[in-house]
Amino acid sequence: MHQIVEGIIKASRERGFRQASWPKDEGRDLIASARAMRSRGYNPIIAEIKPKAIGRALTAEEVAAYARAYANNNACSISVLTEPTYFKGALENVTIARRAKLPVLRKDFIFDERQLGEVQADLVLLIASLGIDLERFVEHAMSLGMEPLVEVHTPEELEAALKTDSRIIGINNRNLNTLEVDLGTFERLAPLASDAGVFLVAESGVHTREEAKRMMDAGADALLIGTALMDGPERLAWLARR
């Protein structure tokens, strides 16, 4: 594991975990939202609120503005980074983003089940390479009314993810050991899940329409894009066009 990731986990342990409560209603459905966007002729994009991309934390007003802009520019979902030390995120940003009425993914380094109870989201990221018990974490997330998105980077991680009840699997083109990005990762792993009936998300490395097309042609059901949008959320409409 890269030292940055190790540092994030260490800081999370030291910070502790808050516990929230919310009605266990069904969250907004990413798969339905993505399919609706695709039926309208757009690439389904999970647009990320990633404060680190602009080098600072965001105010509540800025988070709300990004969420509105994403909703108005054909996002099928919003991803919100909540890790505060390295990514400058905040748990409160999830709650703010949900006001845009799109499915919201909480993106963080979840290594302790107590983190799942910190804030209500429609979906939550579970990273296989962190060595968590995927089946248990998936079940716990679902019991809280959140759809798990299991992130993988290797064939072994994909195999483990396919043994869980998660309907959604993200293939991360970024290697968390080196932080290097290779779009070929999705192209190599996607065929291994082609008969599994899961919804595949291509994560990391998409900055252009050509790269978006490359991932969609390789079998992506949706694209998770962050850095490319933070300087101009209106770029989303351009990237979403097929």
C-alpha positions as CSV (number, residue, x, y, z in Angstrom):
1,M,0.0,0.0,0.0
2,H,1.3,3.5,-0.9
3,Q,2.5,5.6,2.0
4,I,-0.2,8.2,1.3
5,V,-2.9,5.6,1.7
6,E,-1.3,4.3,4.9
7,G,-1.2,7.8,6.2
8,I,-4.9,8.4,5.4
9,I,-5.8,5.2,7.3
10,K,-3.6,6.2,10.3
11,A,-5.2,9.6,10.4
12,S,-8.7,8.1,10.3
13,R,-7.9,5.8,13.2
14,E,-6.6,8.7,15.3
15,R,-9.6,10.9,14.4
16,G,-12.1,8.3,15.5
17,F,-15.6,7.5,14.1
18,R,-18.8,9.4,14.7
19,Q,-22.1,7.6,14.6
20,A,-25.2,9.0,12.9
21,S,-28.7,7.6,12.5
22,W,-31.2,7.9,9.7
23,P,-34.3,6.3,8.4
24,K,-33.5,3.0,6.7
25,D,-35.3,3.9,3.5
26,E,-34.0,2.8,0.1
27,G,-31.4,5.1,-1.4
28,R,-31.6,6.6,-4.9
29,D,-30.7,4.0,-7.5
30,L,-27.5,4.6,-9.4
31,I,-28.2,1.8,-11.9
32,A,-31.6,3.2,-12.8
33,S,-30.2,6.7,-13.1
34,A,-27.3,5.6,-15.3
35,R,-29.6,3.6,-17.6
36,A,-32.0,6.5,-18.0
37,M,-29.1,8.8,-18.9
38,R,-27.8,6.3,-21.4
39,S,-31.2,5.9,-23.0
40,R,-31.1,9.7,-23.6
41,G,-27.9,9.3,-25.6
42,Y,-25.4,10.3,-22.8
43,N,-22.4,8.6,-21.2
44,P,-23.5,7.9,-17.6
45,I,-21.1,9.9,-15.5
46,I,-20.7,9.8,-11.7
47,A,-19.3,13.3,-11.2
48,E,-17.0,13.7,-8.2
49,I,-16.7,16.5,-5.8
50,K,-12.9,16.3,-5.1
51,P,-11.6,19.3,-3.2
52,K,-8.0,18.1,-3.4
53,A,-8.1,18.8,-7.2
54,I,-8.3,22.5,-6.4
55,G,-6.0,22.3,-3.4
56,R,-8.3,23.3,-0.6
57,A,-11.5,22.4,1.3
58,L,-14.8,23.6,0.0
59,T,-17.4,25.7,1.8
60,A,-20.9,24.4,2.1
61,E,-22.0,26.9,-0.5
62,E,-19.4,25.6,-3.0
63,V,-20.3,22.0,-2.4
64,A,-24.0,22.8,-3.1
65,A,-23.0,24.8,-6.3
66,Y,-20.9,21.8,-7.6
67,A,-23.8,19.4,-6.9
68,R,-26.3,21.7,-8.7
69,A,-23.9,22.1,-11.6
70,Y,-23.4,18.4,-12.0
71,A,-27.2,17.8,-11.8
72,N,-27.8,20.4,-14.5
73,N,-25.1,19.0,-16.8
74,N,-26.2,15.4,-17.2
75,A,-24.5,13.6,-14.3
76,C,-26.2,10.3,-13.4
77,S,-24.8,10.4,-9.9
78,I,-22.5,12.5,-7.6
79,S,-19.4,11.1,-5.8
80,V,-18.3,12.9,-2.7
81,L,-14.9,12.5,-1.1
82,T,-15.2,12.7,2.6
83,E,-11.6,12.0,3.7
84,P,-10.4,15.3,5.3
85,T,-6.6,15.0,5.8
86,Y,-5.4,14.4,2.3
87,F,-8.5,14.9,0.1
88,K,-9.9,17.9,2.0
89,G,-13.3,16.3,2.2
90,A,-16.0,16.3,4.9
91,L,-18.8,14.1,5.9
92,E,-21.2,17.0,5.8
93,N,-20.6,17.4,2.1
94,V,-22.5,14.1,1.4
95,T,-25.6,15.6,3.1
96,I,-25.3,18.8,1.1
97,A,-24.8,17.0,-2.2
98,R,-27.9,14.8,-1.6
99,R,-30.0,17.9,-1.9
100,A,-29.4,17.8,-5.7
101,K,-31.7,14.8,-5.8
102,L,-29.2,12.5,-7.6
103,P,-27.8,9.3,-6.1
104,V,-24.8,10.2,-4.0
105,L,-21.7,8.0,-3.5
106,R,-19.7,8.4,-0.4
107,K,-16.0,7.9,-1.4
108,D,-13.5,7.3,1.4
109,F,-11.1,4.7,2.7
110,I,-13.4,2.5,4.6
111,F,-11.5,0.0,6.7
112,D,-13.6,-0.2,9.9
113,E,-17.3,-1.1,9.9
114,R,-18.0,1.9,12.2
115,Q,-17.2,4.2,9.3
116,L,-20.3,2.9,7.5
117,G,-22.5,4.6,10.2
118,E,-21.0,8.0,9.9
119,V,-23.3,9.6,7.3
120,Q,-26.2,8.7,5.2
121,A,-25.4,8.2,1.5
122,D,-27.1,6.4,-1.4
123,L,-24.0,4.4,-2.1
124,V,-20.7,3.8,-0.3
125,L,-17.3,2.8,-1.7
126,L,-15.6,-0.3,-0.4
127,I,-12.0,-0.8,-1.6
128,A,-11.0,-4.4,-1.9
129,S,-7.2,-3.7,-1.6
130,L,-7.7,-2.4,2.0
131,G,-8.0,-6.1,3.0
132,I,-11.5,-5.7,4.5
133,D,-14.0,-8.6,4.8
134,L,-15.9,-7.7,1.6
135,E,-18.9,-9.9,2.2
136,R,-19.4,-8.6,5.8
137,F,-18.9,-4.9,4.8
138,V,-21.3,-5.3,1.8
139,E,-24.0,-6.8,4.0
140,H,-23.5,-4.1,6.7
141,A,-23.8,-1.3,4.1
142,M,-26.9,-2.8,2.7
143,S,-28.4,-3.1,6.1
144,L,-28.0,0.7,6.5
145,G,-29.8,1.3,3.2
146,M,-26.7,2.1,1.2
147,E,-25.7,0.4,-2.1
148,P,-22.1,-0.9,-1.9
149,L,-19.8,-0.1,-4.8
150,V,-16.9,-2.5,-4.5
151,E,-13.6,-1.2,-6.0
152,V,-11.1,-3.6,-7.5
153,H,-7.8,-3.3,-9.4
154,T,-6.7,-6.9,-9.9
155,P,-8.2,-10.2,-11.1
156,E,-8.0,-11.6,-7.6
157,E,-9.9,-8.6,-6.1
158,L,-12.5,-8.9,-8.9
159,E,-13.0,-12.5,-8.1
160,A,-13.6,-11.7,-4.4
161,A,-16.0,-8.9,-5.3
162,L,-18.1,-11.2,-7.5
163,K,-18.6,-13.5,-4.5
164,T,-20.4,-10.7,-2.6
165,D,-24.0,-9.5,-3.1
166,S,-22.8,-6.2,-4.5
167,R,-24.6,-5.3,-7.8
168,I,-22.0,-2.6,-8.6
169,I,-18.2,-3.1,-9.1
170,G,-15.8,-0.3,-9.8
171,I,-12.6,-1.1,-11.7
172,N,-10.0,1.5,-10.6
173,N,-7.4,2.3,-13.3
174,R,-5.3,3.8,-10.5
175,N,-2.9,1.4,-8.7
176,L,-3.2,2.3,-5.0
177,N,0.3,0.9,-4.4
178,T,2.0,3.2,-6.9
179,L,-0.8,5.7,-7.7
180,E,0.0,5.2,-11.4
181,V,-3.0,5.3,-13.8
182,D,-3.4,2.8,-16.7
183,L,-6.7,2.8,-18.6
184,G,-5.8,-0.7,-19.8
185,T,-6.7,-2.0,-16.3
186,F,-10.4,-1.6,-17.0
187,E,-9.9,-3.1,-20.5
188,R,-8.2,-6.2,-19.0
189,L,-10.6,-6.8,-16.1
190,A,-14.0,-5.9,-17.6
191,P,-14.2,-9.1,-19.7
192,L,-13.7,-11.2,-16.6
193,A,-17.0,-9.9,-15.3
194,S,-18.9,-9.9,-18.6
195,D,-21.1,-12.9,-17.6
196,A,-21.6,-11.9,-14.0
197,G,-24.5,-9.5,-14.5
198,V,-22.9,-6.7,-12.5
199,F,-22.9,-3.0,-13.2
200,L,-19.3,-1.9,-14.0
201,V,-17.9,1.5,-13.2
202,A,-14.6,2.7,-14.8
203,E,-12.8,4.8,-12.2
204,S,-9.8,7.2,-12.7
205,G,-8.0,8.5,-15.7
206,V,-10.8,9.8,-17.9
207,H,-10.2,13.4,-19.0
208,T,-11.3,13.5,-22.6
209,R,-14.2,12.3,-24.7
210,E,-11.8,9.9,-26.5
211,E,-11.0,8.3,-23.1
212,A,-14.6,8.2,-22.1
213,K,-15.5,6.4,-25.4
214,R,-12.6,4.0,-24.8
215,M,-13.9,3.0,-21.4
216,M,-17.5,2.7,-22.6
217,D,-16.4,0.6,-25.6
218,A,-14.6,-1.6,-23.2
219,G,-17.8,-2.4,-21.3
220,A,-18.2,0.4,-18.7
221,D,-21.8,1.0,-17.6
222,A,-20.7,4.3,-16.0
223,L,-17.7,6.5,-15.6
224,L,-16.5,8.0,-12.4
225,I,-14.8,11.3,-13.1
226,G,-13.4,13.9,-10.7
227,T,-10.2,15.9,-11.4
228,A,-11.3,16.7,-15.0
229,L,-14.5,18.4,-13.7
230,M,-13.3,20.4,-10.7
231,D,-12.0,23.3,-12.6
232,G,-15.2,23.6,-14.7
233,P,-18.2,21.5,-13.8
234,E,-19.7,22.5,-17.2
235,R,-17.1,20.2,-18.8
236,L,-19.4,17.4,-17.6
237,A,-22.0,18.0,-20.4
238,W,-19.1,17.8,-23.0
239,L,-17.8,14.6,-21.6
240,A,-21.3,13.1,-21.3
241,R,-22.0,13.5,-25.0
242,R,-21.5,10.4,-27.1
